[in-house]
Amino acid sequence: MMATGAGSTSGSLPAAAVVAACALIFTVASFWWLNARQGKLRSYPPHTFAAAATRQKTLIRIPLVLFNTGPKPIVILDMRLDVAGESQEDATLPWSSTRDRIRPEPDDGLRLPAVFAVSGRTAEQTFIEFSTPFPNFTPQIREYQASLKCRVGHRKKWITVIDFPLHLENVSTPGSYIAYSNAPNVTEGAKAPKPEAISTD
């Protein structure tokens, strides 16, 4: 009886060790997932935009929601807007400023580009202005494919956060900096309300 009991005890030790090892692995993996995992940066297509396009300057302002899917903060070092059209119309618009609203107004909170962080599992709303201060890109009044790209602290290369259609065919007054709907082929009556135009000079 004693020999049988001893054999049963020794046979149960490996099973107990496996259970303990699995519990440890689960604990470590759970801690990493909940507290140490590096998430991804997500965004969503904008409903509106503001734009002006002249031979001297192109301005495009986009309302962005940046969502960090992981628990660790994501540091955003830089942003740019790649706009793709026909081959001669492709352009990259650098981040020129941050504003506090989509509608261009004299008191819309101009801030120069600056590094900022999106905390873990949170969303950050921001209004980013992209521009070309030289006449290398004057967009046509048509739909373009736009890509928001970011440089983040934990990656060496630019990442694409979102691709979306940019409906510049809705721009009715290219020489004035005003807001428009980003829905396709919006009629004049459905466009965003027009405030006093802001000069791009």
MDTraj code that builds the backbone (N, CA, C; nanometers):
import mdtraj as md
import numpy as np

residues = "MET MET ALA THR GLY ALA GLY SER THR SER GLY SER LEU PRO ALA ALA ALA VAL VAL ALA ALA CYS ALA LEU ILE PHE THR VAL ALA SER PHE TRP TRP LEU ASN ALA ARG GLN GLY LYS LEU ARG SER TYR PRO PRO HIS THR PHE ALA ALA ALA ALA THR ARG GLN LYS THR LEU ILE ARG ILE PRO LEU VAL LEU PHE ASN THR GLY PRO LYS PRO ILE VAL ILE LEU ASP MET ARG LEU ASP VAL ALA GLY GLU SER GLN GLU ASP ALA THR LEU PRO TRP SER SER THR ARG ASP ARG ILE ARG PRO GLU PRO ASP ASP GLY LEU ARG LEU PRO ALA VAL PHE ALA VAL SER GLY ARG THR ALA GLU GLN THR PHE ILE GLU PHE SER THR PRO PHE PRO ASN PHE THR PRO GLN ILE ARG GLU TYR GLN ALA SER LEU LYS CYS ARG VAL GLY HIS ARG LYS LYS TRP ILE THR VAL ILE ASP PHE PRO LEU HIS LEU GLU ASN VAL SER THR PRO GLY SER TYR ILE ALA TYR SER ASN ALA PRO ASN VAL THR GLU GLY ALA LYS ALA PRO LYS PRO GLU ALA ILE SER THR ASP".split()
xyz = np.array([
    [0.0826, -0.1197, 0.0000],
    [0.0000, 0.0000, 0.0000],
    [0.0866, 0.1255, 0.0000],
    [0.1936, 0.1239, 0.0828],
    [0.2808, 0.2395, 0.0908],
    [0.3506, 0.2629, -0.0425],
    [0.3941, 0.1520, -0.1068],
    [0.4628, 0.1659, -0.2358],
    [0.3691, 0.2225, -0.3412],
    [0.2454, 0.1755, -0.3365],
    [0.1473, 0.2261, -0.4337],
    [0.1209, 0.3744, -0.4141],
    [0.1089, 0.4159, -0.2848],
    [0.0855, 0.5566, -0.2547],
    [0.2010, 0.6438, -0.2981],
    [0.3242, 0.5938, -0.2765],
    [0.4421, 0.6711, -0.3157],
    [0.4479, 0.6868, -0.4657],
    [0.4132, 0.5782, -0.5379],
    [0.4152, 0.5862, -0.6830],
    [0.3114, 0.6822, -0.7352],
    [0.1946, 0.6852, -0.6710],
    [0.0889, 0.7770, -0.7138],
    [0.1286, 0.9219, -0.6916],
    [0.1972, 0.9488, -0.5774],
    [0.2411, 1.0856, -0.5468],
    [0.3457, 1.1335, -0.6451],
    [0.4442, 1.0445, -0.6723],
    [0.5497, 1.0844, -0.7653],
    [0.4951, 1.1036, -0.9056],
    [0.3912, 1.0269, -0.9419],
    [0.3321, 1.0422, -1.0742],
    [0.2530, 1.1709, -1.0888],
    [0.2049, 1.2259, -0.9784],
    [0.1270, 1.3495, -0.9855],
    [0.2121, 1.4748, -0.9871],
    [0.3389, 1.4632, -0.9552],
    [0.4269, 1.5803, -0.9526],
    [0.4431, 1.6452, -1.0898],
    [0.4665, 1.5678, -1.1968],
    [0.4780, 1.6322, -1.3277],
    [0.3513, 1.7083, -1.3666],
    [0.2352, 1.6517, -1.3371],
    [0.1096, 1.7196, -1.3695],
    [0.0981, 1.8513, -1.2933],
    [0.1351, 1.8508, -1.1653],
    [0.1316, 1.9727, -1.0858],
    [0.2290, 2.0771, -1.1403],
    [0.3464, 2.0278, -1.1836],
    [0.4449, 2.1213, -1.2398],
    [0.3942, 2.1851, -1.3689],
    [0.3257, 2.1053, -1.4519],
    [0.2714, 2.1584, -1.5765],
    [0.1652, 2.2645, -1.5472],
    [0.0781, 2.2362, -1.4497],
    [-0.0259, 2.3318, -1.4129],
    [0.0358, 2.4622, -1.3617],
    [0.1394, 2.4494, -1.2776],
    [0.2054, 2.5680, -1.2231],
    [0.2733, 2.6489, -1.3332],
    [0.3384, 2.5779, -1.4271],
    [0.4053, 2.6471, -1.5370],
    [0.3041, 2.7196, -1.6250],
    [0.1910, 2.6538, -1.6521],
    [0.0868, 2.7181, -1.7335],
    [0.0313, 2.8415, -1.6639],
    [0.0126, 2.8321, -1.5326],
    [-0.0380, 2.9469, -1.4573],
    [0.0598, 3.0631, -1.4619],
    [0.1906, 3.0323, -1.4518],
    [0.2926, 3.1379, -1.4581],
    [0.2945, 3.2036, -1.5956],
    [0.2886, 3.1202, -1.7000],
    [0.2884, 3.1742, -1.8357],
    [0.1671, 3.2629, -1.8579],
    [0.0516, 3.2170, -1.8102],
    [-0.0710, 3.2953, -1.8260],
    [-0.0598, 3.4289, -1.7527],
    [-0.0005, 3.4260, -1.6316],
    [0.0139, 3.5492, -1.5535],
    [0.1055, 3.6490, -1.6231],
    [0.2194, 3.5988, -1.6726],
    [0.3147, 3.6863, -1.7419],
    [0.2537, 3.7419, -1.8704],
    [0.1863, 3.6546, -1.9476],
    [0.1262, 3.6978, -2.0731],
    [0.0153, 3.8007, -2.0476],
    [-0.0636, 3.7783, -1.9439],
    [-0.1708, 3.8721, -1.9109],
    [-0.1147, 4.0074, -1.8712],
    [-0.0067, 4.0043, -1.7895],
    [0.0559, 4.1302, -1.7485],
    [0.1086, 4.2047, -1.8702],
    [0.1752, 4.1332, -1.9612],
    [0.2294, 4.1975, -2.0817],
    [0.1167, 4.2565, -2.1654],
    [0.0088, 4.1806, -2.1847],
    [-0.1021, 4.2267, -2.2679],
    [-0.1702, 4.3496, -2.2077],
    [-0.1854, 4.3486, -2.0767],
    [-0.2589, 4.4566, -2.0112],
    [-0.1745, 4.5800, -1.9837],
    [-0.0404, 4.5621, -1.9691],
    [0.0414, 4.6736, -1.9219],
    [0.1627, 4.7081, -2.0075],
    [0.2145, 4.6153, -2.0850],
    [0.3427, 4.6399, -2.1523],
    [0.3363, 4.6260, -2.3032],
    [0.2227, 4.5916, -2.3591],
    [0.2111, 4.5696, -2.5036],
    [0.2127, 4.7023, -2.5777],
    [0.2890, 4.7067, -2.6883],
    [0.2903, 4.8251, -2.7737],
    [0.1758, 4.8159, -2.8733],
    [0.0809, 4.9061, -2.8656],
    [-0.0346, 4.9013, -2.9541],
    [-0.0081, 4.9684, -3.0874],
    [-0.1134, 4.9827, -3.1657],
    [-0.1066, 5.0488, -3.2954],
    [-0.1851, 5.1790, -3.2914],
    [-0.1498, 5.2677, -3.3815],
    [-0.2178, 5.3953, -3.3926],
    [-0.3248, 5.3837, -3.5007],
    [-0.4483, 5.4151, -3.4648],
    [-0.5607, 5.4071, -3.5582],
    [-0.6243, 5.5454, -3.5754],
    [-0.6906, 5.5632, -3.6879],
    [-0.7676, 5.6850, -3.7102],
    [-0.8877, 5.6505, -3.7966],
    [-0.9670, 5.7529, -3.8304],
    [-1.0943, 5.7315, -3.8983],
    [-1.1132, 5.8385, -4.0044],
    [-1.1837, 5.8063, -4.1141],
    [-1.2032, 5.9056, -4.2209],
    [-1.2764, 6.0295, -4.1695],
    [-1.2308, 6.1471, -4.2061],
    [-1.2949, 6.2701, -4.1574],
    [-1.4255, 6.2992, -4.2298],
    [-1.5206, 6.3602, -4.1592],
    [-1.6471, 6.4019, -4.2189],
    [-1.6339, 6.5376, -4.2870],
    [-1.5361, 6.6174, -4.2433],
    [-1.5186, 6.7517, -4.2977],
    [-1.3701, 6.7797, -4.3181],
    [-1.3431, 6.8870, -4.3866],
    [-1.2069, 6.9367, -4.4018],
    [-1.2159, 7.0841, -4.4350],
    [-1.1046, 7.1536, -4.4197],
    [-1.0951, 7.2925, -4.4654],
    [-0.9829, 7.2993, -4.5678],
    [-1.0011, 7.3817, -4.6686],
    [-0.9009, 7.3858, -4.7750],
    [-0.8970, 7.5210, -4.8430],
    [-0.7783, 7.5504, -4.8947],
    [-0.7565, 7.6648, -4.9839],
    [-0.6424, 7.6275, -5.0757],
    [-0.6519, 7.6696, -5.1992],
    [-0.5474, 7.6349, -5.2955],
    [-0.5258, 7.7506, -5.3917],
    [-0.4064, 7.8064, -5.3862],
    [-0.3672, 7.9119, -5.4791],
    [-0.2318, 7.8748, -5.5382],
    [-0.1820, 7.9584, -5.6259],
    [-0.0501, 7.9325, -5.6836],
    [0.0616, 7.9519, -5.5822],
    [0.0325, 8.0241, -5.4749],
    [0.1345, 8.0495, -5.3731],
    [0.1345, 7.9458, -5.2613],
    [0.0168, 7.8889, -5.2294],
    [0.0093, 7.8024, -5.1118],
    [-0.1127, 7.7112, -5.1208],
    [-0.0973, 7.5882, -5.0709],
    [-0.2104, 7.4973, -5.0538],
    [-0.2234, 7.4652, -4.9056],
    [-0.3437, 7.4785, -4.8517],
    [-0.3719, 7.4497, -4.7111],
    [-0.4839, 7.3471, -4.7028],
    [-0.4622, 7.2438, -4.6226],
    [-0.5666, 7.1442, -4.5971],
    [-0.5678, 7.1148, -4.4481],
    [-0.6816, 7.1354, -4.3848],
    [-0.6966, 7.1088, -4.2416],
    [-0.7907, 6.9898, -4.2228],
    [-0.7463, 6.8930, -4.1424],
    [-0.8218, 6.7698, -4.1229],
    [-0.8530, 6.7519, -3.9744],
    [-0.9784, 6.7204, -3.9387],
    [-1.0080, 6.6832, -3.7996],
    [-0.9737, 6.5360, -3.7801],
    [-0.8849, 6.5077, -3.6865],
    [-0.8369, 6.3710, -3.6669],
    [-0.8722, 6.3192, -3.5283],
    [-0.9064, 6.1918, -3.5221],
    [-0.9132, 6.1190, -3.3954],
    [-0.8076, 6.0099, -3.4027],
    [-0.7102, 6.0172, -3.3145],
    [-0.6010, 5.9204, -3.3100],
    [-0.6232, 5.8288, -3.1906],
    [-0.6343, 5.6992, -3.2161],
    [-0.6631, 5.6007, -3.1122],
    [-0.5455, 5.5069, -3.0949],
    [-0.5009, 5.4907, -2.9697],
    [-0.3918, 5.4005, -2.9345],
    [-0.4531, 5.2694, -2.8847],
    [-0.4304, 5.1603, -2.9585],
    [-0.4943, 5.0332, -2.9247],
    [-0.4272, 4.9591, -2.8094],
    [-0.3060, 4.9989, -2.7706],
    [-0.2331, 4.9270, -2.6663],
    [-0.2237, 5.0042, -2.5366],
    [-0.1642, 4.9428, -2.4328],
    [-0.1543, 5.0091, -2.3026],
    [-0.0400, 5.1097, -2.2921],
    [0.0632, 5.0971, -2.3749],
    [0.1769, 5.1892, -2.3681],
    [0.1483, 5.3158, -2.4485],
    [0.1934, 5.4311, -2.4017],
    [0.1751, 5.5545, -2.4797],
    [0.2470, 5.5457, -2.6141],
    [0.1921, 5.6131, -2.7129],
    [0.2566, 5.6261, -2.8434],
    [0.2949, 5.7720, -2.8622],
    [0.4221, 5.7959, -2.8824],
    [0.4726, 5.9320, -2.9018],
    [0.4737, 5.9626, -3.0515],
    [0.4047, 6.0688, -3.0895],
    [0.3979, 6.1100, -3.2295],
    [0.5000, 6.2208, -3.2519],
    [0.5974, 6.1926, -3.3362],
    [0.7060, 6.2867, -3.3628],
    [0.6739, 6.3820, -3.4777],
    [0.6046, 6.3310, -3.5784],
    [0.5773, 6.4126, -3.6967],
    [0.4595, 6.3512, -3.7725],
    [0.3974, 6.4325, -3.8576],
    [0.2877, 6.3870, -3.9424],
    [0.3007, 6.4494, -4.0798],
    [0.2380, 6.3831, -4.1766],
    [0.2316, 6.4388, -4.3116],
    [0.1074, 6.3835, -4.3800],
    [0.0633, 6.4520, -4.4843],
    [-0.0512, 6.4083, -4.5628],
    [-0.0041, 6.3845, -4.7054],
    [-0.0083, 6.2592, -4.7481],
    [0.0247, 6.2256, -4.8862],
    [-0.1034, 6.2272, -4.9680],
    [-0.1023, 6.3039, -5.0752],
    [-0.2205, 6.3184, -5.1599],
    [-0.1869, 6.2622, -5.2971],
    [-0.2656, 6.1641, -5.3401],
    [-0.2386, 6.0951, -5.4666],
    [-0.3478, 6.1256, -5.5668],
    [-0.3057, 6.1719, -5.6825],
    [-0.3976, 6.1924, -5.7936],
    [-0.3334, 6.1352, -5.9172],
    [-0.3432, 6.2069, -6.0266],
    [-0.2678, 6.1684, -6.1436],
    [-0.1198, 6.1904, -6.1133],
    [-0.0329, 6.1304, -6.1928],
    [0.1097, 6.1288, -6.1595],
    [0.1656, 6.2675, -6.1321],
    [0.1235, 6.3656, -6.2086],
    [0.1774, 6.4998, -6.1895],
    [0.1148, 6.5717, -6.0710],
    [0.0127, 6.5106, -6.0075],
    [-0.0555, 6.5759, -5.8974],
    [-0.0180, 6.5180, -5.7613],
    [0.0606, 6.4109, -5.7571],
    [0.0991, 6.3525, -5.6295],
    [0.1795, 6.4542, -5.5495],
    [0.1529, 6.4587, -5.4200],
    [0.2235, 6.5564, -5.3365],
    [0.2240, 6.5105, -5.1919],
    [0.3208, 6.5594, -5.1180],
    [0.3287, 6.5399, -4.9736],
    [0.3173, 6.6754, -4.9067],
    [0.2171, 6.6883, -4.8184],
    [0.1964, 6.8130, -4.7451],
    [0.2437, 6.7939, -4.6024],
    [0.3476, 6.8638, -4.5591],
    [0.3962, 6.8493, -4.4219],
    [0.3014, 6.9125, -4.3206],
    [0.3134, 6.8684, -4.1974],
    [0.2389, 6.9231, -4.0833],
    [0.2882, 7.0651, -4.0582],
    [0.1983, 7.1626, -4.0721],
    [0.2412, 7.3017, -4.0561],
    [0.1927, 7.3647, -3.9268],
    [0.0787, 7.3181, -3.8735],
    [0.0287, 7.3733, -3.7477],
    [-0.0798, 7.2834, -3.6901],
    [-0.1152, 7.3106, -3.5645],
    [-0.2276, 7.2458, -3.4984],
    [-0.3263, 7.3548, -3.4580],
    [-0.4553, 7.3298, -3.4785],
    [-0.5587, 7.4280, -3.4458],
    [-0.6569, 7.3679, -3.3459],
    [-0.7511, 7.4487, -3.2988],
    [-0.8470, 7.3974, -3.2013],
    [-0.9870, 7.3794, -3.2581],
    [-1.0031, 7.3944, -3.3916],
    [-1.1328, 7.3725, -3.4556],
    [-1.1103, 7.3504, -3.6046],
    [-1.2133, 7.2992, -3.6711],
    [-1.2012, 7.2735, -3.8152],
    [-1.2217, 7.3998, -3.8966],
    [-1.3034, 7.4915, -3.8488],
    [-1.3332, 7.6131, -3.9246],
    [-1.2209, 7.7156, -3.9101],
    [-1.1579, 7.7551, -4.0194],
    [-1.0527, 7.8558, -4.0107],
    [-1.1080, 7.9912, -3.9675],
    [-1.0547, 8.0420, -3.8583],
    [-1.0934, 8.1722, -3.8048],
    [-0.9698, 8.2393, -3.7465],
    [-0.9712, 8.3714, -3.7309],
    [-0.8520, 8.4392, -3.6799],
    [-0.8086, 8.3929, -3.5415],
    [-0.9022, 8.3453, -3.4585],
    [-0.8670, 8.3045, -3.3219],
    [-0.8786, 8.1534, -3.3025],
    [-0.8380, 8.0760, -3.4047],
    [-0.8568, 7.9308, -3.3974],
    [-0.7398, 7.8559, -3.3334],
    [-0.6628, 7.9229, -3.2500],
    [-0.5635, 7.8563, -3.1659],
    [-0.4413, 7.8036, -3.2380],
    [-0.3765, 7.8883, -3.3134],
    [-0.2573, 7.8466, -3.3872],
    [-0.1481, 7.7959, -3.2932],
    [-0.0995, 7.6742, -3.3191],
    [0.0144, 7.6181, -3.2465],
    [0.1061, 7.5513, -3.3473],
    [0.2345, 7.5732, -3.3332],
    [0.3306, 7.5124, -3.4232],
    [0.3405, 7.3622, -3.3966],
    [0.3859, 7.2837, -3.4948],
    [0.3987, 7.1389, -3.4729],
    [0.4860, 7.1097, -3.3517],
    [0.4425, 7.0129, -3.2723],
    [0.5165, 6.9741, -3.1518],
    [0.4899, 6.8276, -3.1207],
    [0.5908, 6.7617, -3.0701],
    [0.5779, 6.6210, -3.0319],
    [0.4703, 6.6071, -2.9236],
    [0.3855, 6.5037, -2.9371],
    [0.2857, 6.4778, -2.8330],
    [0.2629, 6.3272, -2.8222],
    [0.1985, 6.2860, -2.7150],
    [0.1766, 6.1436, -2.6887],
    [0.0277, 6.1140, -2.6818],
    [-0.0088, 5.9944, -2.7308],
    [-0.1437, 5.9424, -2.7155],
    [-0.1359, 5.8319, -2.6104],
    [-0.2004, 5.8532, -2.4975],
    [-0.1937, 5.7579, -2.3874],
    [-0.2538, 5.6234, -2.4271],
    [-0.2169, 5.5207, -2.3498],
    [-0.2649, 5.3868, -2.3792],
    [-0.4159, 5.3754, -2.3743],
    [-0.4712, 5.3084, -2.4739],
    [-0.6152, 5.2809, -2.4832],
    [-0.7012, 5.4077, -2.4749],
    [-0.6509, 5.5148, -2.5298],
    [-0.7283, 5.6391, -2.5321],
    [-0.7300, 5.6962, -2.6738],
    [-0.8237, 5.7867, -2.6969],
    [-0.8353, 5.8553, -2.8251],
    [-0.8086, 6.0035, -2.8042],
    [-0.7407, 6.0636, -2.8995],
    [-0.7031, 6.2044, -2.8929],
    [-0.7610, 6.2750, -3.0146],
    [-0.8412, 6.3781, -2.9938],
    [-0.8930, 6.4560, -3.1060],
    [-0.8035, 6.5765, -3.1297],
    [-0.7711, 6.5994, -3.2551],
    [-0.6838, 6.7113, -3.2882],
    [-0.7157, 6.7599, -3.4289],
    [-0.6880, 6.8861, -3.4549],
    [-0.7149, 6.9465, -3.5851],
    [-0.5796, 6.9858, -3.6452],
    [-0.5383, 6.9089, -3.7439],
    [-0.4043, 6.9243, -3.7995],
    [-0.4122, 6.9943, -3.9348],
    [-0.3254, 7.0930, -3.9510],
    [-0.3176, 7.1672, -4.0764],
    [-0.1922, 7.1250, -4.1522],
    [-0.2116, 7.0890, -4.2767],
    [-0.1020, 7.0522, -4.3657],
    [-0.0936, 7.1575, -4.4752],
    [0.0277, 7.1898, -4.5164],
    [0.0388, 7.2943, -4.6182],
    [0.1678, 7.2806, -4.6982],
    [0.1635, 7.3393, -4.8171],
    [0.2837, 7.3544, -4.8988],
    [0.3062, 7.5042, -4.9177],
    [0.4110, 7.5593, -4.8581],
    [0.4331, 7.7045, -4.8667],
    [0.5020, 7.7468, -4.9956],
    [0.4914, 7.6666, -5.0984],
    [0.5515, 7.7002, -5.2268],
    [0.4632, 7.6382, -5.3348],
    [0.4640, 7.6906, -5.4548],
    [0.3671, 7.6489, -5.5577],
    [0.4057, 7.5190, -5.6290],
    [0.4310, 7.4122, -5.5537],
    [0.4631, 7.2860, -5.6189],
    [0.3420, 7.1937, -5.6284],
    [0.2296, 7.2332, -5.5657],
    [0.1108, 7.1497, -5.5706],
    [-0.0132, 7.2382, -5.5605],
    [-0.0847, 7.2481, -5.6686],
    [-0.2139, 7.3165, -5.6679],
    [-0.3180, 7.2134, -5.7083],
    [-0.3942, 7.1619, -5.6126],
    [-0.4855, 7.0520, -5.6437],
    [-0.5970, 7.0936, -5.7377],
    [-0.6416, 6.9976, -5.8149],
    [-0.7568, 7.0172, -5.9008],
    [-0.8842, 6.9950, -5.8193],
    [-0.9952, 7.0424, -5.8703],
    [-1.1230, 7.0255, -5.8012],
    [-1.1772, 6.8871, -5.8369],
    [-1.1311, 6.7873, -5.7637],
    [-1.1640, 6.6474, -5.7898],
    [-1.1366, 6.5654, -5.6651],
    [-1.1749, 6.4397, -5.6682],
    [-1.1472, 6.3506, -5.5549],
    [-1.0023, 6.3034, -5.5595],
    [-0.9395, 6.2991, -5.4426],
    [-0.8048, 6.2468, -5.4280],
    [-0.8053, 6.1349, -5.3245],
    [-0.7033, 6.0526, -5.3297],
    [-0.6806, 5.9555, -5.2236],
    [-0.5724, 6.0110, -5.1312],
    [-0.6042, 6.0236, -5.0051],
    [-0.5119, 6.0812, -4.9077],
    [-0.4653, 5.9743, -4.8100],
    [-0.3424, 5.9870, -4.7635],
    [-0.2863, 5.8960, -4.6636],
    [-0.2265, 5.9791, -4.5510],
    [-0.2758, 5.9536, -4.4294],
    [-0.2149, 6.0166, -4.3124],
    [-0.0991, 5.9290, -4.2670],
    [0.0196, 5.9868, -4.2630],
    [0.1379, 5.9121, -4.2208],
    [0.2001, 5.9803, -4.1002],
    [0.2528, 5.8974, -4.0090],
    [0.3115, 5.9493, -3.8848],
    [0.4481, 5.8875, -3.8622],
    [0.5330, 5.9652, -3.7974],
    [0.6568, 5.9120, -3.7416],
    [0.6374, 5.9010, -3.5922],
    [0.6529, 5.7789, -3.5386],
    [0.6277, 5.7542, -3.3964],
    [0.7576, 5.7148, -3.3273],
    [0.7571, 5.7287, -3.1950],
    [0.8802, 5.7106, -3.1192],
    [0.9375, 5.5713, -3.1217],
    [0.8536, 5.4683, -3.1382],
    [0.9031, 5.3306, -3.1309],
    [0.9310, 5.2695, -3.2679],
    [0.9184, 5.3497, -3.3744],
    [0.9457, 5.2998, -3.5094],
    [1.0407, 5.3950, -3.5805],
    [1.1259, 5.3393, -3.6677],
    [1.2202, 5.4228, -3.7399],
    [1.1602, 5.4806, -3.8681],
    [1.0664, 5.4100, -3.9285],
    [1.0101, 5.4527, -4.0553],
    [0.8720, 5.5147, -4.0352],
    [0.8292, 5.5905, -4.1349],
    [0.6935, 5.6449, -4.1352],
    [0.5936, 5.5302, -4.1415],
    [0.4821, 5.5437, -4.0708],
    [0.3753, 5.4445, -4.0768],
    [0.2505, 5.5090, -4.1363],
    [0.1725, 5.4301, -4.2084],
    [0.0444, 5.4776, -4.2607],
    [-0.0628, 5.4514, -4.1561],
    [-0.1254, 5.5573, -4.1088],
    [-0.2285, 5.5442, -4.0055],
    [-0.3646, 5.5192, -4.0689],
    [-0.3949, 5.5894, -4.1785],
    [-0.5231, 5.5698, -4.2460],
    [-0.5145, 5.6208, -4.3890],
    [-0.5824, 5.5518, -4.4792],
    [-0.6055, 5.5982, -4.6158],
    [-0.7532, 5.6356, -4.6281],
    [-0.7820, 5.7460, -4.6935],
    [-0.9210, 5.7868, -4.7064],
    [-0.9384, 5.8759, -4.8301],
    [-1.0595, 5.8810, -4.8862],
    [-1.0839, 5.9727, -4.9973],
    [-1.0983, 6.1154, -4.9477],
    [-1.0353, 6.2072, -5.0172],
    [-1.0448, 6.3491, -4.9852],
    [-1.1206, 6.4155, -5.0994],
    [-1.2413, 6.4626, -5.0709],
    [-1.3316, 6.5085, -5.1758],
    [-1.3128, 6.6574, -5.2046],
    [-1.2031, 6.6862, -5.2732],
    [-1.1759, 6.8248, -5.3087],
    [-1.2683, 6.8750, -5.4188],
    [-1.3504, 6.7860, -5.4765],
    [-1.4494, 6.8338, -5.5726],
    [-1.5559, 6.9197, -5.5053],
    [-1.5617, 6.9161, -5.3712],
    [-1.6577, 6.9999, -5.2984],
    [-1.6089, 7.1432, -5.2786],
    [-1.4823, 7.1677, -5.3096],
    [-1.4269, 7.3025, -5.2898],
    [-1.4850, 7.3970, -5.3939],
    [-1.5589, 7.4955, -5.3487],
    [-1.6245, 7.5895, -5.4406],
    [-1.5494, 7.7214, -5.4539],
    [-1.4671, 7.7548, -5.3534],
    [-1.3931, 7.8815, -5.3559],
    [-1.2474, 7.8541, -5.3201],
    [-1.1670, 7.8059, -5.4151],
    [-1.0292, 7.7649, -5.3826],
    [-0.9438, 7.8762, -5.3234],
    [-0.9715, 8.0000, -5.3575],
    [-0.8892, 8.1094, -5.3083],
    [-0.9178, 8.1500, -5.1660],
    [-1.0239, 8.0986, -5.1051],
    [-1.0589, 8.1306, -4.9670],
    [-1.0442, 8.0059, -4.8808],
    [-0.9977, 8.0270, -4.7580],
    [-0.9729, 7.9153, -4.6669],
    [-1.0982, 7.8927, -4.5831],
    [-1.1811, 7.7963, -4.6225],
    [-1.3071, 7.7698, -4.5555],
    [-1.3305, 7.6192, -4.5450],
    [-1.4339, 7.5802, -4.4704],
    [-1.4623, 7.4398, -4.4413],
    [-1.5639, 7.3821, -4.5387],
    [-1.5484, 7.2507, -4.5649],
    [-1.6374, 7.1794, -4.6557],
    [-1.6700, 7.0418, -4.5983],
    [-1.7775, 6.9842, -4.6514],
    [-1.8085, 6.8448, -4.6203],
    [-1.7129, 6.7530, -4.6967],
    [-1.6806, 6.6386, -4.6389],
    [-1.5977, 6.5404, -4.7082],
    [-1.6813, 6.4260, -4.7643],
    [-1.8119, 6.4462, -4.7738],
    [-1.8968, 6.3480, -4.8405],
    [-1.8799, 6.3636, -4.9915],
    [-1.8985, 6.2570, -5.0687],
    [-1.8766, 6.2668, -5.2132],
    [-1.9811, 6.3534, -5.2830],
    [-1.9324, 6.4415, -5.3697],
    [-2.0179, 6.5210, -5.4583],
    [-2.1327, 6.5894, -5.3853],
    [-2.0982, 6.6629, -5.2819],
    [-2.1991, 6.7341, -5.2043],
    [-2.2498, 6.8537, -5.2840],
    [-2.3801, 6.8755, -5.2797],
    [-2.4353, 6.9913, -5.3488],
    [-2.4042, 7.1178, -5.2709],
    [-2.4185, 7.2305, -5.3345],
    [-2.3839, 7.3579, -5.2721],
    [-2.4595, 7.3802, -5.1428],
    [-2.5857, 7.3423, -5.1369],
    [-2.6657, 7.3670, -5.0184],
    [-2.6278, 7.2811, -4.9006],
    [-2.5576, 7.1679, -4.9266],
    [-2.5231, 7.0764, -4.8181],
    [-2.3817, 7.0940, -4.7692],
    [-2.3094, 7.1883, -4.8242],
    [-2.1723, 7.2105, -4.7806],
    [-2.1696, 7.2718, -4.6419],
    [-2.0528, 7.2608, -4.5784],
    [-2.0390, 7.3189, -4.4443],
    [-2.0646, 7.4691, -4.4522],
    [-2.1243, 7.5288, -4.3496],
    [-2.1494, 7.6732, -4.3499],
    [-2.0212, 7.7512, -4.3707],
    [-2.0298, 7.8566, -4.4475],
    [-1.9114, 7.9342, -4.4812],
    [-1.8976, 8.0549, -4.3885],
    [-1.7888, 8.0586, -4.3117],
    [-1.7624, 8.1774, -4.2300],
    [-1.6913, 8.2823, -4.3149],
    [-1.6492, 8.3857, -4.2495],
    [-1.5682, 8.4848, -4.3196],
    [-1.4405, 8.4200, -4.3701],
    [-1.4100, 8.4402, -4.4949],
    [-1.2944, 8.3746, -4.5567],
    [-1.1647, 8.4231, -4.4938],
    [-1.0696, 8.3305, -4.4795],
    [-0.9364, 8.3617, -4.4287],
    [-0.8401, 8.3673, -4.5459],
    [-0.7677, 8.4721, -4.5579],
    [-0.6735, 8.4865, -4.6671],
    [-0.5584, 8.3888, -4.6490],
    [-0.5065, 8.3353, -4.7618],
    [-0.3913, 8.2462, -4.7582],
    [-0.2612, 8.3181, -4.7862],
    [-0.2650, 8.4486, -4.8027],
    [-0.1439, 8.5249, -4.8327],
    [-0.0570, 8.5404, -4.7084],
])
top = md.Topology()
chain = top.add_chain()
for i, resn in enumerate(residues, 1):
    res = top.add_residue(resn, chain, resSeq=i)
    for name in ("N", "CA", "C"):
        top.add_atom(name, md.element.get_by_symbol(name[0]), res)
traj = md.Trajectory(xyz[None], top)
